[in-house]
Amino acid sequence: MRKRNIKKQIWLNREEATQLKKQAKKTGLNEATLLRNLIMNFQPREKPDDRFYEAIKQLRYIGNNLNQIAKKANHLNYIDRDSYNKETEKLNKFIIDIKKEFLI
């Protein structure tokens, strides 16, 4: 059974239709989902650009490296301080870069 079973049809002029299409594209949502969100007083944000996703990818890479170091330390009961310090330094630099790029 459908989750939504009440159909509503609306009429838009060309400008409204263009604006709806632009907003849907910016948010990465389809037009129907965007309208439902707006009806429920949820204001969706613009979809982040590719730089954001690349930053997340790099963050996962650093996190994976730290996790591997932690596993090795747990297994051998020894911490490779040089590798650990190198990765935490990368992480701290990366956090500063992210703040500069997206917040400041």
C-alpha positions in Angstrom: 0.0 0.0 0.0 1.2 3.5 -0.7 2.5 5.6 2.1 0.8 8.7 0.5 -2.6 8.0 -1.0 -4.0 11.5 -1.4 -3.3 13.1 -4.7 -3.0 16.9 -5.0 -2.7 18.7 -8.3 -1.4 22.3 -8.5 -1.1 24.8 -11.3 2.0 26.9 -11.6 2.9 29.7 -14.0 6.2 29.5 -15.9 8.2 31.5 -13.4 6.9 29.4 -10.4 7.7 26.2 -12.3 11.2 27.4 -13.2 11.8 28.4 -9.6 10.5 25.1 -8.2 12.8 23.2 -10.6 15.8 25.3 -9.6 15.2 24.9 -5.9 14.8 21.1 -6.3 18.1 20.9 -8.2 19.9 23.0 -5.6 18.7 20.8 -2.8 19.1 17.5 -4.6 15.5 16.6 -4.0 12.8 15.9 -6.6 10.0 18.5 -6.8 7.4 16.5 -5.0 9.7 15.9 -2.0 10.7 19.5 -1.9 7.1 20.6 -1.8 6.3 18.1 1.0 9.2 19.4 3.0 8.1 23.0 2.6 4.5 22.1 3.6 5.9 20.5 6.8 7.8 23.7 7.5 11.2 22.1 6.8 13.5 24.4 4.8 16.0 22.1 3.0 19.5 23.4 2.5 21.4 23.4 -0.8 23.2 20.2 -1.6 26.9 20.7 -0.9 29.3 20.9 -3.8 31.9 18.2 -4.8 34.5 19.8 -2.5 32.4 18.8 0.5 32.2 15.1 -0.6 35.9 15.0 -1.3 36.6 16.4 2.2 34.4 13.7 3.7 36.3 11.1 1.7 39.6 12.3 3.0 38.3 12.4 6.6 37.2 8.7 6.2 40.7 7.9 4.9 42.4 9.4 7.9 39.9 7.8 10.3 40.6 4.4 8.6 44.4 4.9 9.1 43.9 5.7 12.7 41.7 2.7 13.2 44.3 0.4 11.6 47.0 1.9 14.0 44.6 1.3 16.9 44.0 -2.4 15.9 47.7 -3.0 15.5 48.4 -1.4 18.9 45.7 -3.5 20.5 47.0 -6.7 18.9 50.7 -6.2 19.5 50.3 -4.2 22.7 52.5 -1.6 21.2 51.8 1.9 19.7 53.6 3.0 16.6 53.9 6.6 17.9 55.4 8.0 14.7 52.5 6.7 12.5 50.0 7.7 15.1 51.4 11.2 15.5 51.6 11.6 11.7 48.0 10.7 11.2 46.7 12.9 14.1 48.8 15.7 12.6 47.1 15.1 9.3 43.7 15.1 11.0 44.3 18.3 12.9 45.5 20.1 9.7 42.6 18.8 7.8 40.1 20.1 10.4 41.7 23.5 10.1 41.4 23.4 6.3 37.8 22.3 6.5 36.9 25.2 8.8 38.6 27.7 6.5 36.9 26.2 3.4 33.4 25.8 4.7 32.9 28.0 7.8 35.1 31.1 7.6 
